[in-house]
Amino acid sequence: MSRWAWGERLFNFDFPPEKFPDLLERLRSTPARLEDRLADVHHDILTYRDGRGWSILENVGHLIDLGYLPAMRLEQILAGETVLVAADMSNRKTQEANHNDCNKSELLAEFRSDRKKLVERLESLDETDWAKSALHPRLNQPMRVVDIVYFDSEHDDYHLARIGALLTSFVGNKA
């Protein structure tokens, strides 16, 4: 299955800030969706690479590795900064982390804990904060607080879809 690379994706942040609560629920649900998807998956499958990218554990680890980014961008916007920090598109942290040697349960627990902190911070915002923005450096367009929630939900789903493809590929290669 061919995929649209994350770094090539463009986004239209044209929905109203009032979409924030709906998007926040999507962001909140990722740990449960990951845990459900990986509940009975054996370690051999979790570390399997199909030659097109990271393993399942590496995808989960990547979500942890980038967990700082939405939180940092949120604080930048709230502080009145005009340009957001750029992501490391080489993903050096994930490349060097050796997530395949990690325990699935520990990775999932870390992701759940990190995500809980982010969601709690977002829940603490006033509705007037949802539309505040700063320039996203790669997209070269304003990104509002509500857009951070959307963008990171999309990123989560991108990696959940990749995990699904790996599960399918592993089963297909073992048939």
N, C-alpha and C positions, 0 to 999 in steps of 0.2 A: 504494500500500500504506500503510495507516495504521500508525502506530507508537506504542508506549507511550513517552511522553517520559521521558528519564532522570531529570529532577527530580521526577517523580511516582512513581517506582518505590520500592517498599518491599522490605526484605530480612529474611529469617529466618536469623539466624546460629545455627542449632541443630545443626550437625554437629560431630563431635568434633575437637579440635585435631589429632589424628593424621591428618587429611585434608590437612594442610599440604604434605607432599611432592607429592601429586597436583596440588594447586592451583598449587604453585610451577612445575611443569612446564607447566601451561597458561599461566601468566604469562610464562615463559621463551620460549614458542613464538610469541608475537605478532609479533616482528620478522620471523621467517621466513615466517609466514603473510601478512604485509603485502607482503613482497618478492615472494613467489610470486604473489600476487593482482595486483600492479602491474607485473610484469616487462616485459610487452610493451604497456603502455598508453601511448598517445601523449599529449603535453602538453595538447592540446585537450580530451581527455577528462578529464584530471586536474584541469583548471580549470573544468570544466562545472558549472554550478549548475542545479538543476531547479526552483528557486523555493521549495523547502522547507527550505533550510538551506545548510550549507557544501559546498564542492567536496571532491573527494577529497583534494587537497593540504591543504586547510584542516582536514579531519578528521585527517590524519596529523600536521599541525602542532599540533593541539589535544592529541593524545596526548603530544607533546613538551612543550607548554606546561604540562600538568598533571603531568608526571613528578616534580616536586618533592613533590607532595602525599603519595603513599604513603610516601616516604622520611621526610618530616617527621613524619607521623603515627606511623610506626614509632619514631622517636627520641623522640617525646613519650611514647609508652607505656612505652618502656624507661626513660625518666627518671622515671616515676611520675606524670606529669601526669594530671589527671582528666578533662579535656575536650580533644578534638582540635581542631585548626585547621579552620575552615570553608572550603569551596571557594568561589571567586567564581562564583556561579551565573549572573552576567551574562556570564562568559567574555570579559571585557574584553581580556585578553592576546591571545587568539586573534582577536578581532574587529579588533584593531589591528595584528596581525603581518604582514599581507599575504603569507601563505604561498603564494599563487598565483604570486608572483614568484620563488619558490624552486625550486631544482633538485631533482627527485624523488630522485635518488641521494643527494644531500647530506642531505635530510630523513630518508630511510630509514637512512642511516648514523648520523645523530645519534640517532635513536630507538633503534637497535640498541645504540649505546654507552651511552646513558642507562639502558636496560633492563638491560643487562649489569651495570652498577654496582648497580642495585637488587637484582637476583637474587643477586649475590655477597654483598651485605649480608645478605639474608634467609638465604642458605645458612650464614652465619657464626653464626647464632643457635643457642642451645641449645634443645633440645626443651621445656624448662621455660618458655621465652619465648613459645611459640606460643599459650598461653591468656591471657597478660597482656592487659589491656584498658583502655580509656578511653571516655568518652561521645562518640559521633558527634553533632555538633550538629544536623544536618538531620534525621537519622533518629531522634534522641532515644532512642538505645539504646546499650548497650555494644558496642564494636567491638574484637574481639581481633586480635592479630597475624595469626592464620590468616584472620580475616575481611577484613583489609586485602588479602590476597592474592586472596581470592575476589572482593571488591568491585571491585578493579582489573581482574581478569580479565573480569568482567562488563562493565565499562566498555569494555575493549578490544573485546570481542565486539559490543557495541552499535555501536561505530564501524566495525568490520569489516562488519557487516550494512548499515550506512548506505552504505559504500563499494560494496558489492555492489549495492544498490538504485540507486545513481548509475550504475554501469556498465550495468545493465539499462535504465535510463531513457534513457541516452545512445543506446544501440543502438536502442531503440524509437522515439526521436524522429528518428533518421536513416534509418529504414526507408522 
